[in-house]
Every structure is written in structure tokens, then in C-alpha cells.
Amino acid sequence: MKTGGRGKAAAETIDEHLATLDEDKRAALEKLRRDIRAAAPRAEECISYRIPAFRLDGKLLVAFGAAARHCAFYPGDVVEEFAAELSGYETSKGTIRFAASEPLPVALVRKLVRAQLARRHGGAAGAG
């Protein structure tokens, strides 16, 4: 681990980052990680802005993390596109917040990641 800007150790890998979390958040984010990997198998894991992320062809695809009271998925600007399906979640631009005890459904994660992939590749869905 590197030392972060605030003297805190900064994780260099997703595994290191997840190891610092409570068991419930770690389990929810491990599930999200697997679901993202399944939807975008060519994407590489990384740490971006001190949170776990996936990049494809050197560019950020999606990210995820945990805060004191929730977990979050950052699929980018596709959040607006799925507003109806996300009505049960707290959202803001590019962010979906959810309780660790209620992880995002795999089908929803798949749709969000694939939509982001399609945007990245000019509408070519299934680019993962």
C-alpha cells in the first residue's frame, strides 16, 4: 500500500481496498465486482481516485466503493437512461447508492455496464 495524501495507506489493488471494509460491505462489493467482470470480461481492474474501478482500453469504465452508511456503484452517465429501473435506489449524476444488505441485482449491473460499453464503443453493445 502507498501512503495517501492524508497519511492514510492507499490501497494499490481492489483486494487491498476491500480488505479494509466491514464484512457486509466487502461481501456486497465482491458480488458487484464479479457482476461487472462478467459483463465486461476484457476490462482491467484498477484503483482510480482511491476507489476500485474497471478500465477498458486505458479509459475508466465503471467504479464502486463504500461510505459510512452505504455502498455505491459509479456506472457513469448511463444512470439517467435507467431512471425507471433505479427508482428504488438513491441516485445522483453517475452514482447509485445501495445498502450492503441489498446488493444490486446482477441483471441490473449487467444492463448498466453494457450500456456504458455501448456508449464507449459508439453504440456497439456486447463489446465486453
C-alpha positions in Angstrom: 0.0 0.0 0.0 1.1 3.5 -0.7 0.7 6.4 1.7 -2.2 8.6 0.6 -2.4 12.4 0.8 -3.8 12.3 4.4 -1.2 10.0 5.8 -3.6 7.0 5.4 -2.4 4.0 3.5 -3.8 4.0 0.0 -4.8 0.6 -1.5 -3.0 -0.3 -4.7 -5.4 -3.2 -5.6 -9.1 -3.9 -5.3 -8.3 -6.8 -2.9 -6.3 -4.4 -0.6 -9.2 -1.9 -0.7 -11.9 -4.4 0.1 -9.8 -5.9 2.9 -10.3 -2.6 4.8 -14.1 -2.8 4.8 -16.6 -4.3 7.1 -17.7 -7.8 6.2 -21.1 -6.8 4.9 -19.8 -4.1 2.6 -16.9 -6.3 1.4 -19.4 -9.1 0.5 -21.7 -6.7 -1.4 -18.8 -5.1 -3.3 -17.2 -8.5 -4.1 -20.6 -9.5 -5.7 -20.7 -6.2 -7.6 -17.1 -6.8 -8.7 -18.0 -10.3 -10.0 -21.0 -9.0 -11.8 -19.0 -6.2 -13.5 -16.3 -8.7 -14.5 -19.0 -11.0 -16.1 -20.5 -8.1 -18.0 -17.1 -6.7 -19.2 -14.6 -9.5 -19.2 -12.0 -7.6 -21.1 -12.0 -4.7 -18.6 -9.0 -4.4 -16.2 -9.2 -3.9 -12.5 -7.6 -0.8 -11.1 -7.8 1.8 -8.3 -8.9 5.2 -9.6 -9.3 8.2 -7.3 -8.7 5.8 -4.4 -11.6 3.6 -5.2 -12.0 0.3 -7.0 -12.6 0.6 -10.7 -12.5 -1.1 -14.1 -11.0 0.4 -17.2 -11.1 -0.7 -20.7 -8.6 0.3 -23.4 -7.0 2.6 -20.8 -10.2 4.5 -20.0 -12.3 4.4 -16.9 -15.4 2.2 -17.4 -17.1 2.0 -14.0 -16.2 2.2 -10.3 -17.6 1.2 -7.0 -17.0 1.8 -3.3 -18.4 2.1 0.2 -19.2 5.0 2.5 -20.2 5.0 6.2 -23.8 4.2 5.5 -24.0 2.8 2.0 -22.2 1.1 -0.9 -22.1 2.8 -4.3 -21.8 1.9 -7.9 -20.5 4.5 -10.4 -21.5 3.5 -13.9 -21.3 7.0 -15.3 -23.8 8.9 -17.3 -26.0 5.9 -18.1 -27.7 6.4 -14.7 -30.2 8.8 -16.3 -31.0 6.3 -19.0 -32.2 3.7 -16.4 -34.0 6.1 -14.1 -37.2 4.0 -14.1 -35.3 0.8 -13.1 -33.3 2.7 -10.5 -36.4 4.3 -8.8 -35.9 2.2 -5.7 -32.3 3.5 -5.2 -30.8 6.8 -4.2 -29.1 8.2 -7.3 -27.3 11.2 -8.4 -25.4 12.0 -11.6 -23.4 8.9 -12.4 -24.0 7.3 -8.9 -26.2 4.6 -7.5 -26.2 4.1 -3.7 -27.4 0.9 -2.1 -27.4 -0.9 1.2 -24.8 -3.6 1.7 -27.6 -5.9 2.8 -29.3 -5.4 -0.5 -26.7 -5.7 -3.3 -27.7 -4.6 -6.8 -29.3 -7.3 -8.9 -26.9 -8.9 -11.4 -29.3 -8.2 -14.3 -29.3 -4.5 -13.5 -25.5 -4.3 -13.2 -25.2 -6.2 -16.5 -27.5 -3.6 -18.2 -25.7 -0.7 -16.8 -22.2 -2.0 -17.7 -23.3 -3.0 -21.2 -24.9 0.4 -21.7 -21.6 2.1 -20.7 -19.7 -0.2 -23.0 -22.1 0.7 -25.9 -21.6 4.4 -25.3 -17.9 3.9 -25.2 -17.9 2.0 -28.5 -20.4 4.2 -30.3 -23.4 2.1 -29.7 -21.8 -1.3 -30.3 -23.4 -3.3 -27.4 -21.7 -6.5 -26.4 -18.2 -5.0 -26.7 -17.2 -6.7 -23.4 
